[in-house]
Amino acid sequence: MHINMGDDGSYSATNIGTFTSQRESSSPLRLEDVMYVPGLKKSLVFVVVLENYGYDVIFREIKPFLRNITMGQVK
């Protein structure tokens, strides 16, 4: 699968799997069906994907916060 970026760069996803990220004060965030794209210097997570996992994404002073819709917890 090819991914075209806003700077006209083009990358290829080489694998799809599960990504787990340990957060500072809560349980790990686990995302499934994540594409691995060699060559990207930063990790990208689309807000719509987090919303599909049951989170609201809130940006305050350029910092993102996740709010679990079911439990109402902000992280």
PDB file of N, CA, C and O in Angstrom:
ATOM      1  N   MET A   1       0.850  -1.172   0.000  1.00  0.00           N
ATOM      2  CA  MET A   1       0.000   0.000   0.000  1.00  0.00           C
ATOM      3  C   MET A   1       0.896   1.235   0.000  1.00  0.00           C
ATOM      4  O   MET A   1       1.843   1.318   0.781  1.00  0.00           O
ATOM      5  N   HIS A   2       0.601   2.180  -0.862  1.00  0.00           N
ATOM      6  CA  HIS A   2       1.356   3.426  -0.941  1.00  0.00           C
ATOM      7  C   HIS A   2       0.619   4.531  -0.199  1.00  0.00           C
ATOM      8  O   HIS A   2      -0.608   4.623  -0.246  1.00  0.00           O
ATOM      9  N   ILE A   3       1.392   5.367   0.488  1.00  0.00           N
ATOM     10  CA  ILE A   3       0.831   6.489   1.232  1.00  0.00           C
ATOM     11  C   ILE A   3       1.449   7.758   0.673  1.00  0.00           C
ATOM     12  O   ILE A   3       2.671   7.902   0.657  1.00  0.00           O
ATOM     13  N   ASN A   4       0.610   8.679   0.213  1.00  0.00           N
ATOM     14  CA  ASN A   4       1.080   9.961  -0.303  1.00  0.00           C
ATOM     15  C   ASN A   4       0.905  11.012   0.772  1.00  0.00           C
ATOM     16  O   ASN A   4      -0.174  11.152   1.347  1.00  0.00           O
ATOM     17  N   MET A   5       1.974  11.752   1.041  1.00  0.00           N
ATOM     18  CA  MET A   5       1.975  12.763   2.089  1.00  0.00           C
ATOM     19  C   MET A   5       1.725  14.146   1.478  1.00  0.00           C
ATOM     20  O   MET A   5       1.801  14.332   0.263  1.00  0.00           O
ATOM     21  N   GLY A   6       1.427  15.110   2.355  1.00  0.00           N
ATOM     22  CA  GLY A   6       1.153  16.470   1.925  1.00  0.00           C
ATOM     23  C   GLY A   6       2.334  17.158   1.272  1.00  0.00           C
ATOM     24  O   GLY A   6       2.147  18.114   0.519  1.00  0.00           O
ATOM     25  N   ASP A   7       3.563  16.691   1.543  1.00  0.00           N
ATOM     26  CA  ASP A   7       4.750  17.297   0.931  1.00  0.00           C
ATOM     27  C   ASP A   7       5.142  16.594  -0.367  1.00  0.00           C
ATOM     28  O   ASP A   7       6.271  16.726  -0.840  1.00  0.00           O
ATOM     29  N   ASP A   8       4.195  15.844  -0.936  1.00  0.00           N
ATOM     30  CA  ASP A   8       4.383  15.068  -2.165  1.00  0.00           C
ATOM     31  C   ASP A   8       5.312  13.874  -1.985  1.00  0.00           C
ATOM     32  O   ASP A   8       5.695  13.245  -2.971  1.00  0.00           O
ATOM     33  N   GLY A   9       5.681  13.549  -0.753  1.00  0.00           N
ATOM     34  CA  GLY A   9       6.456  12.339  -0.500  1.00  0.00           C
ATOM     35  C   GLY A   9       5.551  11.119  -0.627  1.00  0.00           C
ATOM     36  O   GLY A   9       4.353  11.192  -0.355  1.00  0.00           O
ATOM     37  N   SER A  10       6.131  10.008  -1.040  1.00  0.00           N
ATOM     38  CA  SER A  10       5.374   8.772  -1.187  1.00  0.00           C
ATOM     39  C   SER A  10       6.104   7.672  -0.430  1.00  0.00           C
ATOM     40  O   SER A  10       7.318   7.514  -0.564  1.00  0.00           O
ATOM     41  N   TYR A  11       5.359   6.914   0.364  1.00  0.00           N
ATOM     42  CA  TYR A  11       5.939   5.857   1.180  1.00  0.00           C
ATOM     43  C   TYR A  11       5.138   4.583   0.988  1.00  0.00           C
ATOM     44  O   TYR A  11       3.974   4.624   0.591  1.00  0.00           O
ATOM     45  N   SER A  12       5.765   3.457   1.271  1.00  0.00           N
ATOM     46  CA  SER A  12       5.078   2.174   1.177  1.00  0.00           C
ATOM     47  C   SER A  12       4.970   1.546   2.546  1.00  0.00           C
ATOM     48  O   SER A  12       5.952   1.488   3.285  1.00  0.00           O
ATOM     49  N   ALA A  13       3.786   1.073   2.890  1.00  0.00           N
ATOM     50  CA  ALA A  13       3.589   0.329   4.125  1.00  0.00           C
ATOM     51  C   ALA A  13       4.087  -1.092   3.881  1.00  0.00           C
ATOM     52  O   ALA A  13       3.723  -1.720   2.886  1.00  0.00           O
ATOM     53  N   THR A  14       4.918  -1.595   4.788  1.00  0.00           N
ATOM     54  CA  THR A  14       5.490  -2.932   4.598  1.00  0.00           C
ATOM     55  C   THR A  14       4.862  -3.982   5.488  1.00  0.00           C
ATOM     56  O   THR A  14       5.061  -5.177   5.265  1.00  0.00           O
ATOM     57  N   ASN A  15       4.099  -3.557   6.504  1.00  0.00           N
ATOM     58  CA  ASN A  15       3.512  -4.514   7.416  1.00  0.00           C
ATOM     59  C   ASN A  15       2.314  -3.886   8.113  1.00  0.00           C
ATOM     60  O   ASN A  15       2.237  -2.664   8.237  1.00  0.00           O
ATOM     61  N   ILE A  16       1.387  -4.708   8.563  1.00  0.00           N
ATOM     62  CA  ILE A  16       0.245  -4.249   9.345  1.00  0.00           C
ATOM     63  C   ILE A  16       0.186  -5.106  10.599  1.00  0.00           C
ATOM     64  O   ILE A  16       0.266  -6.332  10.531  1.00  0.00           O
ATOM     65  N   GLY A  17       0.044  -4.446  11.750  1.00  0.00           N
ATOM     66  CA  GLY A  17       0.026  -5.193  13.004  1.00  0.00           C
ATOM     67  C   GLY A  17      -0.606  -4.392  14.121  1.00  0.00           C
ATOM     68  O   GLY A  17      -1.431  -3.511  13.878  1.00  0.00           O
ATOM     69  N   THR A  18      -0.215  -4.700  15.349  1.00  0.00           N
ATOM     70  CA  THR A  18      -0.744  -4.060  16.548  1.00  0.00           C
ATOM     71  C   THR A  18       0.315  -3.152  17.142  1.00  0.00           C
ATOM     72  O   THR A  18       1.486  -3.525  17.218  1.00  0.00           O
ATOM     73  N   PHE A  19      -0.092  -1.956  17.566  1.00  0.00           N
ATOM     74  CA  PHE A  19       0.802  -0.985  18.195  1.00  0.00           C
ATOM     75  C   PHE A  19       0.301  -0.740  19.606  1.00  0.00           C
ATOM     76  O   PHE A  19      -0.887  -0.493  19.815  1.00  0.00           O
ATOM     77  N   THR A  20       1.216  -0.810  20.586  1.00  0.00           N
ATOM     78  CA  THR A  20       0.874  -0.524  21.976  1.00  0.00           C
ATOM     79  C   THR A  20       1.787   0.581  22.474  1.00  0.00           C
ATOM     80  O   THR A  20       3.004   0.516  22.301  1.00  0.00           O
ATOM     81  N   SER A  21       1.203   1.591  23.089  1.00  0.00           N
ATOM     82  CA  SER A  21       1.966   2.716  23.627  1.00  0.00           C
ATOM     83  C   SER A  21       1.653   2.867  25.105  1.00  0.00           C
ATOM     84  O   SER A  21       0.492   2.995  25.494  1.00  0.00           O
ATOM     85  N   GLN A  22       2.700   2.849  25.929  1.00  0.00           N
ATOM     86  CA  GLN A  22       2.511   3.042  27.365  1.00  0.00           C
ATOM     87  C   GLN A  22       2.313   4.522  27.638  1.00  0.00           C
ATOM     88  O   GLN A  22       3.123   5.350  27.222  1.00  0.00           O
ATOM     89  N   ARG A  23       1.244   4.852  28.334  1.00  0.00           N
ATOM     90  CA  ARG A  23       0.964   6.246  28.673  1.00  0.00           C
ATOM     91  C   ARG A  23       1.417   6.512  30.097  1.00  0.00           C
ATOM     92  O   ARG A  23       1.556   5.583  30.893  1.00  0.00           O
ATOM     93  N   GLU A  24       1.648   7.782  30.419  1.00  0.00           N
ATOM     94  CA  GLU A  24       2.225   8.166  31.704  1.00  0.00           C
ATOM     95  C   GLU A  24       1.443   7.664  32.914  1.00  0.00           C
ATOM     96  O   GLU A  24       2.028   7.064  33.816  1.00  0.00           O
ATOM     97  N   SER A  25       0.144   7.896  32.949  1.00  0.00           N
ATOM     98  CA  SER A  25      -0.587   7.608  34.177  1.00  0.00           C
ATOM     99  C   SER A  25      -1.801   6.711  33.960  1.00  0.00           C
ATOM    100  O   SER A  25      -2.760   6.773  34.729  1.00  0.00           O
ATOM    101  N   SER A  26      -1.770   5.892  32.937  1.00  0.00           N
ATOM    102  CA  SER A  26      -2.925   5.036  32.698  1.00  0.00           C
ATOM    103  C   SER A  26      -2.499   3.779  31.955  1.00  0.00           C
ATOM    104  O   SER A  26      -1.321   3.564  31.673  1.00  0.00           O
ATOM    105  N   SER A  27      -3.480   2.971  31.654  1.00  0.00           N
ATOM    106  CA  SER A  27      -3.202   1.724  30.948  1.00  0.00           C
ATOM    107  C   SER A  27      -2.709   2.012  29.529  1.00  0.00           C
ATOM    108  O   SER A  27      -2.963   3.088  28.986  1.00  0.00           O
ATOM    109  N   PRO A  28      -2.010   1.056  28.935  1.00  0.00           N
ATOM    110  CA  PRO A  28      -1.481   1.257  27.573  1.00  0.00           C
ATOM    111  C   PRO A  28      -2.597   1.467  26.557  1.00  0.00           C
ATOM    112  O   PRO A  28      -3.704   0.952  26.710  1.00  0.00           O
ATOM    113  N   LEU A  29      -2.284   2.227  25.527  1.00  0.00           N
ATOM    114  CA  LEU A  29      -3.191   2.434  24.396  1.00  0.00           C
ATOM    115  C   LEU A  29      -2.811   1.401  23.348  1.00  0.00           C
ATOM    116  O   LEU A  29      -1.665   1.351  22.901  1.00  0.00           O
ATOM    117  N   ARG A  30      -3.769   0.584  22.960  1.00  0.00           N
ATOM    118  CA  ARG A  30      -3.514  -0.491  21.990  1.00  0.00           C
ATOM    119  C   ARG A  30      -4.341  -0.221  20.731  1.00  0.00           C
ATOM    120  O   ARG A  30      -5.564  -0.098  20.791  1.00  0.00           O
ATOM    121  N   LEU A  31      -3.658  -0.132  19.603  1.00  0.00           N
ATOM    122  CA  LEU A  31      -4.317   0.071  18.312  1.00  0.00           C
ATOM    123  C   LEU A  31      -4.011  -1.119  17.411  1.00  0.00           C
ATOM    124  O   LEU A  31      -2.862  -1.548  17.309  1.00  0.00           O
ATOM    125  N   GLU A  32      -5.034  -1.647  16.764  1.00  0.00           N
ATOM    126  CA  GLU A  32      -4.859  -2.788  15.863  1.00  0.00           C
ATOM    127  C   GLU A  32      -4.925  -2.327  14.415  1.00  0.00           C
ATOM    128  O   GLU A  32      -5.431  -1.244  14.121  1.00  0.00           O
ATOM    129  N   ASP A  33      -4.409  -3.155  13.514  1.00  0.00           N
ATOM    130  CA  ASP A  33      -4.382  -2.880  12.074  1.00  0.00           C
ATOM    131  C   ASP A  33      -3.617  -1.597  11.762  1.00  0.00           C
ATOM    132  O   ASP A  33      -4.035  -0.802  10.920  1.00  0.00           O
ATOM    133  N   VAL A  34      -2.498  -1.404  12.449  1.00  0.00           N
ATOM    134  CA  VAL A  34      -1.631  -0.243  12.248  1.00  0.00           C
ATOM    135  C   VAL A  34      -0.635  -0.562  11.138  1.00  0.00           C
ATOM    136  O   VAL A  34      -0.064  -1.652  11.104  1.00  0.00           O
ATOM    137  N   MET A  35      -0.430   0.389  10.233  1.00  0.00           N
ATOM    138  CA  MET A  35       0.520   0.184   9.143  1.00  0.00           C
ATOM    139  C   MET A  35       1.923   0.610   9.575  1.00  0.00           C
ATOM    140  O   MET A  35       2.101   1.670  10.176  1.00  0.00           O
ATOM    141  N   TYR A  36       2.921  -0.227   9.263  1.00  0.00           N
ATOM    142  CA  TYR A  36       4.319   0.125   9.490  1.00  0.00           C
ATOM    143  C   TYR A  36       4.865   0.702   8.188  1.00  0.00           C
ATOM    144  O   TYR A  36       4.841   0.053   7.142  1.00  0.00           O
ATOM    145  N   VAL A  37       5.361   1.943   8.278  1.00  0.00           N
ATOM    146  CA  VAL A  37       5.852   2.646   7.091  1.00  0.00           C
ATOM    147  C   VAL A  37       7.303   3.068   7.339  1.00  0.00           C
ATOM    148  O   VAL A  37       7.546   4.102   7.961  1.00  0.00           O
ATOM    149  N   PRO A  38       8.267   2.279   6.859  1.00  0.00           N
ATOM    150  CA  PRO A  38       9.668   2.667   7.013  1.00  0.00           C
ATOM    151  C   PRO A  38       9.929   3.989   6.306  1.00  0.00           C
ATOM    152  O   PRO A  38       9.380   4.254   5.237  1.00  0.00           O
ATOM    153  N   GLY A  39      10.760   4.801   6.905  1.00  0.00           N
ATOM    154  CA  GLY A  39      11.106   6.080   6.294  1.00  0.00           C
ATOM    155  C   GLY A  39      10.401   7.261   6.922  1.00  0.00           C
ATOM    156  O   GLY A  39      10.884   8.389   6.816  1.00  0.00           O
ATOM    157  N   LEU A  40       9.266   7.034   7.576  1.00  0.00           N
ATOM    158  CA  LEU A  40       8.609   8.137   8.276  1.00  0.00           C
ATOM    159  C   LEU A  40       9.390   8.452   9.540  1.00  0.00           C
ATOM    160  O   LEU A  40       9.749   7.545  10.291  1.00  0.00           O
ATOM    161  N   LYS A  41       9.653   9.717   9.778  1.00  0.00           N
ATOM    162  CA  LYS A  41      10.437  10.119  10.941  1.00  0.00           C
ATOM    163  C   LYS A  41       9.586  10.250  12.197  1.00  0.00           C
ATOM    164  O   LYS A  41      10.118  10.234  13.307  1.00  0.00           O
ATOM    165  N   LYS A  42       8.290  10.378  12.040  1.00  0.00           N
ATOM    166  CA  LYS A  42       7.382  10.540  13.186  1.00  0.00           C
ATOM    167  C   LYS A  42       6.230   9.568  13.043  1.00  0.00           C
ATOM    168  O   LYS A  42       5.888   9.142  11.940  1.00  0.00           O
ATOM    169  N   SER A  43       5.637   9.224  14.171  1.00  0.00           N
ATOM    170  CA  SER A  43       4.448   8.379  14.151  1.00  0.00           C
ATOM    171  C   SER A  43       3.229   9.241  13.889  1.00  0.00           C
ATOM    172  O   SER A  43       3.111  10.345  14.419  1.00  0.00           O
ATOM    173  N   LEU A  44       2.329   8.734  13.073  1.00  0.00           N
ATOM    174  CA  LEU A  44       1.100   9.441  12.762  1.00  0.00           C
ATOM    175  C   LEU A  44      -0.080   8.613  13.246  1.00  0.00           C
ATOM    176  O   LEU A  44      -0.164   7.418  12.963  1.00  0.00           O
ATOM    177  N   VAL A  45      -0.971   9.233  13.960  1.00  0.00           N
ATOM    178  CA  VAL A  45      -2.222   8.593  14.355  1.00  0.00           C
ATOM    179  C   VAL A  45      -3.333   9.550  13.966  1.00  0.00           C
ATOM    180  O   VAL A  45      -3.346  10.702  14.402  1.00  0.00           O
ATOM    181  N   PHE A  46      -4.248   9.089  13.164  1.00  0.00           N
ATOM    182  CA  PHE A  46      -5.347   9.933  12.732  1.00  0.00           C
ATOM    183  C   PHE A  46      -6.392  10.029  13.837  1.00  0.00           C
ATOM    184  O   PHE A  46      -6.726   9.031  14.477  1.00  0.00           O
ATOM    185  N   VAL A  47      -6.898  11.223  14.052  1.00  0.00           N
ATOM    186  CA  VAL A  47      -7.896  11.464  15.088  1.00  0.00           C
ATOM    187  C   VAL A  47      -9.096  10.555  14.879  1.00  0.00           C
ATOM    188  O   VAL A  47      -9.642  10.031  15.849  1.00  0.00           O
ATOM    189  N   VAL A  48      -9.516  10.356  13.640  1.00  0.00           N
ATOM    190  CA  VAL A  48     -10.681   9.520  13.369  1.00  0.00           C
ATOM    191  C   VAL A  48     -10.456   8.083  13.846  1.00  0.00           C
ATOM    192  O   VAL A  48     -11.407   7.417  14.255  1.00  0.00           O
ATOM    193  N   VAL A  49      -9.235   7.606  13.800  1.00  0.00           N
ATOM    194  CA  VAL A  49      -8.945   6.252  14.286  1.00  0.00           C
ATOM    195  C   VAL A  49      -9.152   6.186  15.795  1.00  0.00           C
ATOM    196  O   VAL A  49      -9.759   5.236  16.289  1.00  0.00           O
ATOM    197  N   LEU A  50      -8.658   7.180  16.537  1.00  0.00           N
ATOM    198  CA  LEU A  50      -8.864   7.209  17.982  1.00  0.00           C
ATOM    199  C   LEU A  50     -10.347   7.306  18.310  1.00  0.00           C
ATOM    200  O   LEU A  50     -10.811   6.688  19.268  1.00  0.00           O
ATOM    201  N   GLU A  51     -11.090   8.073  17.528  1.00  0.00           N
ATOM    202  CA  GLU A  51     -12.539   8.168  17.743  1.00  0.00           C
ATOM    203  C   GLU A  51     -13.214   6.821  17.507  1.00  0.00           C
ATOM    204  O   GLU A  51     -14.163   6.467  18.206  1.00  0.00           O
ATOM    205  N   ASN A  52     -12.726   6.080  16.531  1.00  0.00           N
ATOM    206  CA  ASN A  52     -13.285   4.749  16.272  1.00  0.00           C
ATOM    207  C   ASN A  52     -13.008   3.784  17.428  1.00  0.00           C
ATOM    208  O   ASN A  52     -13.741   2.812  17.609  1.00  0.00           O
ATOM    209  N   TYR A  53     -11.961   4.043  18.206  1.00  0.00           N
ATOM    210  CA  TYR A  53     -11.631   3.218  19.368  1.00  0.00           C
ATOM    211  C   TYR A  53     -12.321   3.721  20.634  1.00  0.00           C
ATOM    212  O   TYR A  53     -12.037   3.226  21.725  1.00  0.00           O
ATOM    213  N   GLY A  54     -13.219   4.693  20.507  1.00  0.00           N
ATOM    214  CA  GLY A  54     -14.010   5.136  21.644  1.00  0.00           C
ATOM    215  C   GLY A  54     -13.448   6.319  22.413  1.00  0.00           C
ATOM    216  O   GLY A  54     -13.765   6.493  23.590  1.00  0.00           O
ATOM    217  N   TYR A  55     -12.620   7.137  21.772  1.00  0.00           N
ATOM    218  CA  TYR A  55     -12.034   8.302  22.427  1.00  0.00           C
ATOM    219  C   TYR A  55     -12.499   9.586  21.756  1.00  0.00           C
ATOM    220  O   TYR A  55     -12.724   9.621  20.546  1.00  0.00           O
ATOM    221  N   ASP A  56     -12.638  10.634  22.547  1.00  0.00           N
ATOM    222  CA  ASP A  56     -12.705  11.994  22.026  1.00  0.00           C
ATOM    223  C   ASP A  56     -11.289  12.537  22.109  1.00  0.00           C
ATOM    224  O   ASP A  56     -10.571  12.240  23.064  1.00  0.00           O
ATOM    225  N   VAL A  57     -10.881  13.318  21.137  1.00  0.00           N
ATOM    226  CA  VAL A  57      -9.547  13.921  21.161  1.00  0.00           C
ATOM    227  C   VAL A  57      -9.722  15.417  21.368  1.00  0.00           C
ATOM    228  O   VAL A  57     -10.407  16.091  20.599  1.00  0.00           O
ATOM    229  N   ILE A  58      -9.091  15.922  22.417  1.00  0.00           N
ATOM    230  CA  ILE A  58      -9.211  17.332  22.796  1.00  0.00           C
ATOM    231  C   ILE A  58      -7.827  17.961  22.696  1.00  0.00           C
ATOM    232  O   ILE A  58      -6.866  17.439  23.262  1.00  0.00           O
ATOM    233  N   PHE A  59      -7.717  19.078  21.982  1.00  0.00           N
ATOM    234  CA  PHE A  59      -6.443  19.797  21.886  1.00  0.00           C
ATOM    235  C   PHE A  59      -6.531  21.056  22.727  1.00  0.00           C
ATOM    236  O   PHE A  59      -7.439  21.870  22.561  1.00  0.00           O
ATOM    237  N   ARG A  60      -5.573  21.206  23.632  1.00  0.00           N
ATOM    238  CA  ARG A  60      -5.525  22.392  24.482  1.00  0.00           C
ATOM    239  C   ARG A  60      -4.069  22.830  24.570  1.00  0.00           C
ATOM    240  O   ARG A  60      -3.205  22.064  24.997  1.00  0.00           O
ATOM    241  N   GLU A  61      -3.807  24.075  24.160  1.00  0.00           N
ATOM    242  CA  GLU A  61      -2.442  24.621  24.146  1.00  0.00           C
ATOM    243  C   GLU A  61      -1.490  23.656  23.458  1.00  0.00           C
ATOM    244  O   GLU A  61      -0.428  23.332  23.990  1.00  0.00           O
ATOM    245  N   ILE A  62      -1.872  23.207  22.286  1.00  0.00           N
ATOM    246  CA  ILE A  62      -1.168  22.295  21.375  1.00  0.00           C
ATOM    247  C   ILE A  62      -0.877  20.910  21.955  1.00  0.00           C
ATOM    248  O   ILE A  62      -0.149  20.132  21.338  1.00  0.00           O
ATOM    249  N   LYS A  63      -1.429  20.588  23.125  1.00  0.00           N
ATOM    250  CA  LYS A  63      -1.267  19.255  23.684  1.00  0.00           C
ATOM    251  C   LYS A  63      -2.560  18.472  23.484  1.00  0.00           C
ATOM    252  O   LYS A  63      -3.642  18.973  23.792  1.00  0.00           O
ATOM    253  N   PRO A  64      -2.457  17.242  22.968  1.00  0.00           N
ATOM    254  CA  PRO A  64      -3.676  16.449  22.804  1.00  0.00           C
ATOM    255  C   PRO A  64      -4.014  15.686  24.088  1.00  0.00           C
ATOM    256  O   PRO A  64      -3.123  15.217  24.796  1.00  0.00           O
ATOM    257  N   PHE A  65      -5.282  15.573  24.370  1.00  0.00           N
ATOM    258  CA  PHE A  65      -5.779  14.783  25.487  1.00  0.00           C
ATOM    259  C   PHE A  65      -6.797  13.794  24.932  1.00  0.00           C
ATOM    260  O   PHE A  65      -7.567  14.123  24.031  1.00  0.00           O
ATOM    261  N   LEU A  66      -6.794  12.588  25.474  1.00  0.00           N
ATOM    262  CA  LEU A  66      -7.775  11.588  25.081  1.00  0.00           C
ATOM    263  C   LEU A  66      -8.807  11.445  26.180  1.00  0.00           C
ATOM    264  O   LEU A  66      -8.462  11.352  27.358  1.00  0.00           O
ATOM    265  N   ARG A  67     -10.075  11.429  25.795  1.00  0.00           N
ATOM    266  CA  ARG A  67     -11.143  11.192  26.770  1.00  0.00           C
ATOM    267  C   ARG A  67     -11.880   9.943  26.349  1.00  0.00           C
ATOM    268  O   ARG A  67     -12.438   9.870  25.254  1.00  0.00           O
ATOM    269  N   ASN A  68     -11.875   8.951  27.238  1.00  0.00           N
ATOM    270  CA  ASN A  68     -12.604   7.723  26.975  1.00  0.00           C
ATOM    271  C   ASN A  68     -14.090   8.025  27.075  1.00  0.00           C
ATOM    272  O   ASN A  68     -14.563   8.435  28.135  1.00  0.00           O
ATOM    273  N   ILE A  69     -14.829   7.831  26.004  1.00  0.00           N
ATOM    274  CA  ILE A  69     -16.240   8.185  25.953  1.00  0.00           C
ATOM    275  C   ILE A  69     -17.055   7.376  26.964  1.00  0.00           C
ATOM    276  O   ILE A  69     -17.944   7.918  27.620  1.00  0.00           O
ATOM    277  N   THR A  70     -16.760   6.104  27.090  1.00  0.00           N
ATOM    278  CA  THR A  70     -17.525   5.232  27.991  1.00  0.00           C
ATOM    279  C   THR A  70     -17.277   5.552  29.444  1.00  0.00           C
ATOM    280  O   THR A  70     -18.223   5.637  30.228  1.00  0.00           O
ATOM    281  N   MET A  71     -16.000   5.736  29.830  1.00  0.00           N
ATOM    282  CA  MET A  71     -15.650   5.921  31.236  1.00  0.00           C
ATOM    283  C   MET A  71     -15.486   7.383  31.610  1.00  0.00           C
ATOM    284  O   MET A  71     -15.443   7.705  32.798  1.00  0.00           O
ATOM    285  N   GLY A  72     -15.393   8.282  30.631  1.00  0.00           N
ATOM    286  CA  GLY A  72     -15.269   9.703  30.910  1.00  0.00           C
ATOM    287  C   GLY A  72     -13.904  10.123  31.418  1.00  0.00           C
ATOM    288  O   GLY A  72     -13.741  11.265  31.850  1.00  0.00           O
ATOM    289  N   GLN A  73     -12.918   9.237  31.381  1.00  0.00           N
ATOM    290  CA  GLN A  73     -11.581   9.556  31.868  1.00  0.00           C
ATOM    291  C   GLN A  73     -10.810  10.356  30.825  1.00  0.00           C
ATOM    292  O   GLN A  73     -10.859  10.051  29.634  1.00  0.00           O
ATOM    293  N   VAL A  74     -10.100  11.379  31.283  1.00  0.00           N
ATOM    294  CA  VAL A  74      -9.247  12.185  30.399  1.00  0.00           C
ATOM    295  C   VAL A  74      -7.808  11.795  30.656  1.00  0.00           C
ATOM    296  O   VAL A  74      -7.376  11.695  31.805  1.00  0.00           O
ATOM    297  N   LYS A  75      -7.056  11.573  29.563  1.00  0.00           N
ATOM    298  CA  LYS A  75      -5.663  11.157  29.699  1.00  0.00           C
ATOM    299  C   LYS A  75      -4.790  12.003  28.815  1.00  0.00           C
ATOM    300  O   LYS A  75      -3.574  11.813  28.783  1.00  0.00           O
TER     301      LYS A  75
END
